[in-house]
Amino acid sequence: MIREIVGSEFMDCRKVQDICQKQGLSKYAVRRMKREEGIKTVEVDNGDGEKIWLWFDPGQVWEKYSE
């Protein structure tokens, strides 16, 4: 399910969690699904101390950018 939400993009983890919670999933269920589906996380810092966490599916990102 998370794989379909993220697709071949990098998505803010808060947005993914909001979408999943609207579908009735708990925060813990989302974390478990993330791990089971192989979704990875990258931390992005804007240089001014602000950070966001992006989730991505390595396989789909690879396919998108390796063409």
Secondary structure, DSSP 8 states (H G I E B T S, - for coil): -HHHHHTTS-EEHHHHHHHHHHTT--HHHHHHHHHHHT-EEEEEE-SSS-EEEEEE-HHHHHHHH--
